[in-house]
Amino acid sequence: MPRYHKLGKIPHKRHTVFKKENGRIHYEQLFGTIGFDGMSSLLYHLHPPTQVSELKGYIDVSPKIAVEHNMQMRALKGFDIPSHDDFLQSRVPVLTNNDVTLHLSKPTSANENYFYKNVDADEVIFIHHGKGKLKTQLGNIPFFEGDYLVIPRGMIYQMEFESKNNKHFIIESNHPIYTPKRYRNWFGQLLEHSPFCERDLRVPEELETFDEKGDFLIKIKKEGLLHDYIYASHPFDVVGWDGYNYPYAFSIHDFEPITGRVHQPPPVHQTFETPAFVICSFCPRLYDYHPEAIPAPYNHSNIDSDEVLYYVDGDFMSRNDIEMGQITLHPAGIPHGPHPGAYERSIGKKSTEELAVMVDTFKPLKLTQQALDIEIKDYYKSWIH
């Protein structure tokens, strides 16, 4: 997301002396990606961000694969996962490959006693239920139901919840998350035909600075392992920063659907992209307005991608018996389309209130045992009539 932003106090020039009120200097940190070639931000700390006082070991949190080669259409009852009072332990990986892991989560409380950093992956946390605050060293962002929270890799953060009823769909990407390039000009600005623009993106605005020493637990995820590090100063000791690399929020309710006289293909719903998969938002919209249009999607073959749909709300017009929080997986190589009756049922309809998040991956997805535990059996037979 190439957009400059700054918060707090920063010096006039980079890499120069920046003094505190007591005459000592602040500690500069470059927070960057892709070596020194990607987006970056410059942070100014009260204390060196390198003070590790203890290493307390690690645990394996990598997804455990149950189905390696999937060629079956599947449906999962996402709300059937167990709740957990720990933010990280509530994450249930269900679908994964070398590029992305999709998690479901029902945390009842936040990670108030520790901080978290994922150094391998950008995270997109879709807030299905609940609201609260994303707290990071670059500032805080309030979040609400329907928000995508886009958190760059390496970002130290905490979550603060206002209630125990929280339901999240989490996309963990081993590639940077960007807005679609076809919606940006060569300067990086979102164009007039984009379904959203910069004013819809909510960036950090509240910078809290903590001047504290002690023992601060940071859980760091790398290569499927979760390491416990004890740092000697509070990680949120940043007095100011500027740059392009920071978290932001975007509400699915601010996505403006693109419609046409006849049915539009899934790419018009695209919201984010990576080289390995795309994320799309299916939102309430007017249907196609050709007098003989069939609003339901035509049958199509996923030749090059696995298609995942996470159902958020409303009556999804192409499916029968779909519930909130349900996930469907239609693997590459198998044609799929509307359920029996949905094609005909859609004719003459003027609009839809459906709300869903779609993830299309360009490599096959594998299923975990946790996915099989919440699977709706024989879903692949549901097109028989």
Backbone hydrogen bonds in HBPLUS format (Angstrom, degrees):
<---DONOR---> <-ACCEPTOR-->    atom                        ^
c    i                          cat <-CA-CA->   ^        H-A-AA   ^      H-
h    n   atom  resd res      DA  || num        DHA   H-A  angle D-A-AA Bond
n    s   type  num  typ     dist DA aas  dist angle  dist       angle   num
A0003-ARG N   A0001-MET O   2.90 MM   2  5.95 112.1  2.37 119.5 103.4     1
A0005-HIS N   A0243-GLY O   3.01 MM 238  5.70 147.2  2.12 150.2 160.0     2
A0243-GLY N   A0005-HIS O   2.98 MM 238  5.70 145.7  2.10 157.5 168.2     3
A0007-LEU N   A0241-TRP O   3.01 MM 234  5.61 155.9  2.06 152.0 158.1     4
A0241-TRP N   A0007-LEU O   2.90 MM 234  5.61 151.9  1.98 159.1 162.5     5
A0009-LYS N   A0239-VAL O   2.97 MM 230  5.94 154.4  2.03 132.9 131.4     6
A0026-HIS N   A0018-PHE O   2.79 MM   8  5.71 159.1  1.83 168.2 171.7     7
A0020-LYS N   A0024-ARG O   2.53 MM   4  5.38 167.3  1.54 171.1 172.9     8
A0023-GLY N   A0020-LYS O   3.03 MM   3  5.29 162.3  2.06 112.0 115.6     9
A0027-TYR N   A0045-HIS O   2.90 MM  18  4.90 166.1  1.92 138.1 142.8    10
A0045-HIS N   A0027-TYR O   2.77 MM  18  4.90 174.6  1.77 141.5 141.3    11
A0029-GLN N   A0043-LEU O   2.80 MM  14  5.03 144.5  1.93 146.0 149.9    12
A0043-LEU N   A0029-GLN O   2.80 MM  14  5.03 172.0  1.81 153.4 155.6    13
A0031-PHE N   A0041-SER O   2.78 MM  10  5.15 178.0  1.78 170.0 169.4    14
A0041-SER N   A0031-PHE O   2.90 MM  10  5.15 144.2  2.02 126.0 137.3    15
A0033-THR N   A0039-MET O   3.17 MM   6  5.80 128.6  2.45 140.1 154.1    16
A0038-GLY N   A0033-THR O   2.91 MM   5  4.76 139.1  2.08 151.3 141.4    17
A0037-ASP N   A0034-ILE O   2.96 MM   3  5.45 161.4  1.99 129.7 134.6    18
A0244-TYR N   A0040-SER O   2.84 MM 204  5.49 166.3  1.85 147.1 145.0    19
A0042-LEU N   A0242-ASP O   2.83 MM 200  5.58 159.6  1.87 166.0 168.2    20
A0242-ASP N   A0042-LEU O   3.15 MM 200  5.58 144.5  2.28 139.5 150.0    21
A0044-TYR N   A0240-GLY O   3.04 MM 196  5.60 142.2  2.19 174.0 170.9    22
A0239-VAL N   A0044-TYR O   2.86 MM 195  5.88 158.6  1.90 172.4 179.6    23
A0046-LEU N   A0237-ASP O   3.09 MM 191  5.63 136.4  2.28 133.3 144.9    24
A0052-VAL N   A0050-THR O   3.06 MM   2  6.09 118.7  2.45 114.4  98.5    25
A0232-ALA N   A0051-GLN O   2.94 MM 181  5.59 156.2  1.99 156.0 161.4    26
A0053-SER N   A0230-ILE O   2.77 MM 177  5.62 155.7  1.83 153.5 161.5    27
A0230-ILE N   A0054-GLU O   2.86 MM 176  5.01 161.3  1.90 161.9 158.1    28
A0056-LYS N   A0228-ASP O   2.96 MM 172  5.24 173.2  1.96 159.3 159.5    29
A0228-ASP N   A0057-GLY O   2.94 MM 171  5.82 163.9  1.96 172.9 172.2    30
A0059-ILE N   A0226-LEU O   3.06 MM 167  5.33 145.6  2.18 129.6 138.5    31
A0226-LEU N   A0059-ILE O   2.81 MM 167  5.33 165.6  1.83 159.3 164.2    32
A0061-VAL N   A0224-GLY O   2.82 MM 163  5.47 158.6  1.87 154.7 161.0    33
A0066-ALA N   A0367-LEU O   2.77 MM 301  5.78 170.7  1.78 149.9 152.8    34
A0067-VAL N   A0367-LEU O   3.04 MM 300  5.03 164.2  2.07 141.2 141.9    35
A0367-LEU N   A0067-VAL O   3.13 MM 300  5.03 150.9  2.21 139.0 144.6    36
A0074-ARG N   A0329-LEU O   2.94 MM 255  5.10 160.9  1.97 145.3 151.5    37
A0329-LEU N   A0074-ARG O   2.81 MM 255  5.10 158.5  1.85 145.6 147.8    38
A0376-ILE N   A0075-ALA O   2.76 MM 301  5.44 166.9  1.78 154.1 154.1    39
A0076-LEU N   A0327-ILE O   2.67 MM 251  4.97 157.1  1.72 148.7 156.6    40
A0327-ILE N   A0076-LEU O   2.88 MM 251  4.97 158.5  1.92 143.2 149.4    41
A0077-LYS N   A0374-ILE O   2.81 MM 297  5.40 168.4  1.82 155.0 156.4    42
A0080-ASP N   A0077-LYS O   2.97 MM   3  5.67 162.6  2.00 122.6 128.1    43
A0078-GLY N   A0325-GLY O   2.99 MM 247  4.84 119.5  2.37 118.9 127.4    44
A0084-HIS N   A0106-LYS O   3.19 MM  22  6.42 153.1  2.27 143.5 145.6    45
A0108-THR N   A0084-HIS O   2.85 MM  24  5.95 153.6  1.92 141.6 146.2    46
A0090-SER N   A0086-ASP O   2.97 MM   4  5.90 129.6  2.23 146.2 156.6    47
A0091-ARG N   A0088-LEU O   3.08 MM   3  5.67 162.7  2.11 116.0 121.3    48
A0092-VAL N   A0104-LEU O   2.72 MM  12  5.11 158.0  1.77 160.1 166.5    49
A0104-LEU N   A0092-VAL O   2.92 MM  12  5.11 153.6  1.99 133.9 139.9    50
A0094-VAL N   A0102-LEU O   2.91 MM   8  5.99 172.9  1.91 170.6 168.9    51
A0368-THR N   A0094-VAL O   3.17 MM 274  5.20 155.2  2.23 134.2 135.3    52
A0102-LEU N   A0095-LEU O   2.78 MM   7  5.24 168.7  1.79 158.4 162.1    53
A0096-THR N   A0366-LYS O   2.98 MM 270  5.25 149.9  2.07 141.2 149.7    54
A0366-LYS N   A0096-THR O   2.73 MM 270  5.25 164.5  1.76 149.3 154.7    55
A0097-ASN N   A0100-VAL O   2.94 MM   3  5.63 142.7  2.08 154.4 165.6    56
A0174-ASN N   A0099-ASP O   2.82 MM  75  5.17 174.7  1.82 158.2 156.4    57
A0101-THR N   A0172-GLU O   2.96 MM  71  5.13 150.3  2.05 139.3 148.9    58
A0172-GLU N   A0101-THR O   2.91 MM  71  5.13 171.9  1.91 158.7 159.9    59
A0103-HIS N   A0170-ILE O   2.82 MM  67  4.90 167.8  1.83 148.8 153.1    60
A0170-ILE N   A0103-HIS O   2.93 MM  67  4.90 162.3  1.96 137.4 142.4    61
A0105-SER N   A0168-HIS O   3.02 MM  63  5.00 139.4  2.19 151.1 147.5    62
A0168-HIS N   A0105-SER O   2.82 MM  63  5.00 163.7  1.84 148.9 152.4    63
A0115-PHE N   A0217-LEU O   2.89 MM 102  6.27 153.3  1.96 148.7 157.7    64
A0219-LYS N   A0115-PHE O   2.74 MM 104  6.07 168.0  1.75 159.5 155.8    65
A0116-TYR N   A0157-TYR O   3.03 MM  41  5.44 156.5  2.09 146.6 154.1    66
A0157-TYR N   A0116-TYR O   2.89 MM  41  5.44 157.5  1.94 149.3 156.5    67
A0117-LYS N   A0219-LYS O   2.88 MM 102  6.23 149.4  1.97 164.3 163.4    68
A0221-LYS N   A0117-LYS O   2.84 MM 104  6.30 160.1  1.88 158.1 165.0    69
A0154-GLY N   A0118-ASN O   2.79 MM  36  5.50 161.7  1.82 133.5 137.0    70
A0119-VAL N   A0221-LYS O   3.09 MM 102  6.08 155.1  2.15 156.2 161.7    71
A0122-ASP N   A0173-SER O   2.86 MM  51  5.15 135.9  2.05 157.4 157.0    72
A0173-SER N   A0122-ASP O   2.79 MM  51  5.15 156.9  1.84 158.2 162.6    73
A0123-GLU N   A0151-ILE O   2.92 MM  28  5.10 167.5  1.94 148.3 152.2    74
A0151-ILE N   A0123-GLU O   2.77 MM  28  5.10 174.3  1.77 162.4 164.4    75
A0124-VAL N   A0171-ILE O   2.87 MM  47  5.04 153.8  1.94 144.2 152.5    76
A0171-ILE N   A0124-VAL O   2.84 MM  47  5.04 168.9  1.85 149.3 153.0    77
A0125-ILE N   A0149-LEU O   2.93 MM  24  5.00 157.0  1.98 140.5 143.6    78
A0149-LEU N   A0125-ILE O   2.89 MM  24  5.00 155.2  1.95 132.0 140.3    79
A0126-PHE N   A0169-PHE O   2.82 MM  43  5.06 167.6  1.84 150.5 151.3    80
A0169-PHE N   A0126-PHE O   3.05 MM  43  5.06 157.2  2.10 140.3 147.6    81
A0127-ILE N   A0147-ASP O   2.84 MM  20  5.32 166.6  1.86 159.9 164.2    82
A0146-GLY N   A0127-ILE O   2.67 MM  19  5.38 174.4  1.67 168.8 167.0    83
A0128-HIS N   A0167-LYS O   2.90 MM  39  5.36 138.6  2.07 150.8 161.7    84
A0129-HIS N   A0167-LYS O   3.11 MM  38  4.85 161.0  2.15 132.5 135.6    85
A0167-LYS N   A0129-HIS O   3.17 MM  38  4.85 160.2  2.21 119.5 121.7    86
A0162-GLU N   A0131-LYS O   3.03 MM  31  5.99 154.3  2.10 162.1 154.6    87
A0132-GLY N   A0143-PHE O   3.09 MM  11  5.43 159.4  2.13 136.3 139.4    88
A0143-PHE N   A0132-GLY O   2.92 MM  11  5.43 165.0  1.95 131.5 134.4    89
A0133-LYS N   A0160-GLU O   2.75 MM  27  4.98 149.7  1.84 140.4 148.9    90
A0160-GLU N   A0133-LYS O   2.88 MM  27  4.98 145.5  2.00 147.3 156.1    91
A0134-LEU N   A0141-ILE O   2.86 MM   7  5.13 175.0  1.87 147.7 146.5    92
A0141-ILE N   A0134-LEU O   2.85 MM   7  5.13 153.6  1.92 145.9 154.6    93
A0135-LYS N   A0158-GLN O   2.90 MM  23  5.10 173.0  1.91 155.8 156.1    94
A0158-GLN N   A0135-LYS O   2.80 MM  23  5.10 150.7  1.89 148.8 157.4    95
A0136-THR N   A0139-GLY O   3.13 MM   3  5.21 141.8  2.29 121.3 132.4    96
A0139-GLY N   A0136-THR O   3.17 MM   3  5.21 166.2  2.19 106.9 109.5    97
A0140-ASN N   A0206-GLU O   2.72 MM  66  5.18 145.8  1.83 139.0 149.8    98
A0147-ASP N   A0144-PHE O   3.12 MM   3  5.77 148.6  2.22 145.4 143.7    99
A0252-ILE N   A0146-GLY O   2.76 MM 106  5.39 173.8  1.76 153.1 153.9   100
A0148-TYR N   A0250-PHE O   2.67 MM 102  5.14 161.9  1.70 145.3 151.5   101
A0250-PHE N   A0148-TYR O   2.91 MM 102  5.14 151.5  1.99 143.5 152.6   102
A0150-VAL N   A0248-TYR O   2.85 MM  98  5.44 164.4  1.88 171.2 174.3   103
A0248-TYR N   A0150-VAL O   3.11 MM  98  5.44 151.0  2.19 141.7 150.7   104
A0155-MET N   A0152-PRO O   3.26 MM   3  5.89 153.2  2.33 137.7 138.5   105
A0166-ASN N   A0164-LYS O   3.16 MM   2  5.86 123.3  2.50 106.6  91.3   106
A0178-TYR N   A0273-GLU O   3.06 MM  95  5.40 165.5  2.08 157.2 160.9   107
A0273-GLU N   A0178-TYR O   2.78 MM  95  5.40 153.9  1.85 151.4 157.1   108
A0183-TYR N   A0180-PRO O   3.05 MM   3  5.61 158.0  2.10 114.1 121.1   109
A0184-ARG N   A0181-LYS O   3.10 MM   3  5.16 166.0  2.12 107.7 111.0   110
A0191-LEU N   A0183-TYR O   2.65 MM   8  5.47 162.8  1.68 151.3 156.0   111
A0185-ASN N   A0189-GLN O   2.85 MM   4  5.54 154.8  1.92 152.2 157.8   112
A0188-GLY N   A0185-ASN O   2.91 MM   3  5.30 156.2  1.97 113.1 121.0   113
A0194-SER N   A0191-LEU O   3.11 MM   3  5.43 161.7  2.14 110.7 116.0   114
A0256-GLU N   A0195-PRO O   2.86 MM  61  4.69 164.2  1.89 141.1 144.9   115
A0200-ASP N   A0197-CYS O   2.93 MM   3  5.63 157.7  1.98 121.2 128.4   116
A0201-LEU N   A0198-GLU O   3.00 MM   3  5.33 155.8  2.06 110.7 118.3   117
A0202-ARG N   A0249-ALA O   2.79 MM  47  4.96 170.1  1.80 154.4 155.8   118
A0249-ALA N   A0202-ARG O   2.85 MM  47  4.96 154.6  1.91 137.9 146.5   119
A0210-PHE N   A0236-PHE O   2.75 MM  26  5.75 159.6  1.79 145.5 152.2   120
A0234-HIS N   A0212-GLU O   2.97 MM  22  5.47 158.2  2.02 151.8 152.5   121
A0214-GLY N   A0232-ALA O   3.03 MM  18  5.18 159.5  2.07 124.6 127.7   122
A0216-PHE N   A0231-TYR O   2.96 MM  15  5.09 158.5  2.01 149.0 153.9   123
A0231-TYR N   A0216-PHE O   2.89 MM  15  5.09 170.9  1.89 143.3 143.8   124
A0218-ILE N   A0229-TYR O   2.85 MM  11  5.25 167.2  1.86 158.5 162.7   125
A0229-TYR N   A0218-ILE O   3.00 MM  11  5.25 170.2  2.01 150.2 153.1   126
A0220-ILE N   A0227-HIS O   2.82 MM   7  5.04 159.3  1.86 147.3 152.9   127
A0227-HIS N   A0220-ILE O   2.80 MM   7  5.04 167.8  1.81 149.7 145.6   128
A0222-LYS N   A0225-LEU O   2.88 MM   3  5.38 159.9  1.92 156.0 162.0   129
A0225-LEU N   A0222-LYS O   2.96 MM   3  5.38 163.0  1.99 117.4 122.9   130
A0254-ASP N   A0251-SER O   2.94 MM   3  5.35 161.6  1.98 110.9 117.1   131
A0255-PHE N   A0252-ILE O   3.24 MM   3  5.39 164.4  2.26 106.1 109.6   132
A0290-HIS N   A0261-ARG O   2.76 MM  29  4.56 145.5  1.88 134.6 126.9   133
A0268-VAL N   A0265-PRO O   3.17 MM   3  6.25 167.8  2.18 135.2 137.2   134
A0269-HIS N   A0266-PRO O   2.87 MM   3  5.62 165.0  1.89 129.4 134.5   135
A0270-GLN N   A0267-PRO O   3.10 MM   3  5.15 166.5  2.11 109.3 112.3   136
A0281-SER N   A0269-HIS O   2.80 MM  12  5.31 156.8  1.86 147.9 146.9   137
A0271-THR N   A0279-ILE O   2.71 MM   8  5.67 173.0  1.71 155.9 155.1   138
A0272-PHE N   A0279-ILE O   3.12 MM   7  5.07 162.4  2.15 137.8 141.6   139
A0279-ILE N   A0272-PHE O   3.04 MM   7  5.07 170.5  2.05 134.1 134.8   140
A0274-THR N   A0277-PHE O   2.93 MM   3  5.43 133.3  2.15 163.0 177.3   141
A0362-PHE N   A0276-ALA O   2.97 MM  86  5.59 161.4  2.01 165.0 159.5   142
A0278-VAL N   A0360-ASP O   3.01 MM  82  5.42 148.5  2.11 141.8 151.1   143
A0360-ASP N   A0278-VAL O   3.09 MM  82  5.42 152.7  2.17 143.5 151.8   144
A0280-CYS N   A0358-MET O   2.79 MM  78  4.90 160.2  1.83 142.0 147.8   145
A0358-MET N   A0280-CYS O   2.90 MM  78  4.90 168.0  1.91 136.8 140.5   146
A0282-PHE N   A0356-ALA O   2.85 MM  74  4.99 168.9  1.86 148.8 151.8   147
A0356-ALA N   A0282-PHE O   2.90 MM  74  4.99 148.8  1.99 138.2 144.4   148
A0285-ARG N   A0352-THR O   3.11 MM  67  5.72 142.9  2.25 143.3 153.9   149
A0352-THR N   A0285-ARG O   3.03 MM  67  5.72 155.5  2.09 162.0 169.8   150
A0287-TYR N   A0350-LYS O   2.81 MM  63  5.19 177.4  1.81 126.8 127.3   151
A0293-ALA N   A0290-HIS O   2.99 MM   3  4.97 165.7  2.01 119.7 117.6   152
A0300-HIS N   A0336-HIS O   2.86 MM  36  5.69 167.4  1.88 166.2 164.2   153
A0336-HIS N   A0300-HIS O   2.88 MM  36  5.69 163.0  1.91 155.7 154.8   154
A0333-GLY N   A0302-ASN O   2.49 MM  31  5.59 146.2  1.59 136.0 148.7   155
A0306-ASP N   A0361-THR O   2.93 MM  55  5.28 141.2  2.09 143.3 153.5   156
A0361-THR N   A0306-ASP O   2.96 MM  55  5.28 150.1  2.05 148.9 155.2   157
A0307-GLU N   A0330-HIS O   2.93 MM  23  5.12 173.6  1.93 142.3 144.3   158
A0330-HIS N   A0307-GLU O   2.86 MM  23  5.12 163.9  1.89 151.1 156.6   159
A0308-VAL N   A0359-VAL O   2.89 MM  51  5.06 150.3  1.98 140.3 149.5   160
A0359-VAL N   A0308-VAL O   2.83 MM  51  5.06 156.2  1.89 141.9 149.8   161
A0309-LEU N   A0328-THR O   3.03 MM  19  5.31 155.1  2.09 142.7 150.0   162
A0328-THR N   A0309-LEU O   2.99 MM  19  5.31 153.1  2.06 143.4 152.0   163
A0310-TYR N   A0357-VAL O   2.71 MM  47  5.09 166.2  1.73 158.7 163.5   164
A0357-VAL N   A0310-TYR O   2.89 MM  47  5.09 160.1  1.93 148.0 153.2   165
A0311-TYR N   A0326-GLN O   2.97 MM  15  5.49 169.1  1.98 165.2 168.1   166
A0325-GLY N   A0311-TYR O   2.76 MM  14  5.41 156.2  1.81 162.6 160.5   167
A0312-VAL N   A0355-LEU O   2.85 MM  43  5.29 149.3  1.94 143.8 149.0   168
A0313-ASP N   A0355-LEU O   3.07 MM  42  5.00 158.0  2.12 135.5 137.0   169
A0355-LEU N   A0313-ASP O   2.90 MM  42  5.00 137.3  2.09 157.8 145.2   170
A0319-ARG N   A0316-PHE O   3.18 MM   3  5.83 167.4  2.19 123.8 127.7   171
A0339-HIS N   A0318-SER O   2.90 MM  21  6.08 160.1  1.94 150.8 156.4   172
A0326-GLN N   A0323-GLU O   3.22 MM   3  5.62 153.3  2.30 132.0 131.3   173
A0342-ALA N   A0339-HIS O   2.95 MM   3  5.51 156.3  2.01 135.9 143.6   174
A0345-ARG N   A0341-GLY O   2.85 MM   4  5.83 154.3  1.92 146.8 155.5   175
A0346-SER N   A0342-ALA O   3.10 MM   4  6.07 137.6  2.29 140.2 147.1   176
A0347-ILE N   A0344-GLU O   3.25 MM   3  5.71 150.7  2.35 110.3 117.6   177
A0349-LYS N   A0346-SER O   3.06 MM   3  5.52 162.8  2.09 131.4 135.2   178
A0371-ALA N   A0368-THR O   3.15 MM   3  5.21 128.8  2.43  94.2 106.9   179
A0372-LEU N   A0368-THR O   3.27 MM   4  6.71 154.6  2.34 143.5 149.3   180
A0373-ASP N   A0369-GLN O   2.96 MM   4  6.25 142.4  2.11 147.8 158.5   181
A0374-ILE N   A0371-ALA O   3.15 MM   3  5.55 147.9  2.26 106.9 115.5   182
A0375-GLU N   A0372-LEU O   3.33 MM   3  4.96 169.6  2.34 101.6 102.7   183
A0381-LYS N   A0378-ASP O   3.02 MM   3  5.49 158.6  2.06 113.1 119.8   184
A0382-SER N   A0379-TYR O   2.93 MM   3  5.35 167.7  1.94 121.8 124.8   185
A0384-ILE N   A0381-LYS O   3.12 MM   3  5.86 170.4  2.13 126.0 128.5   186
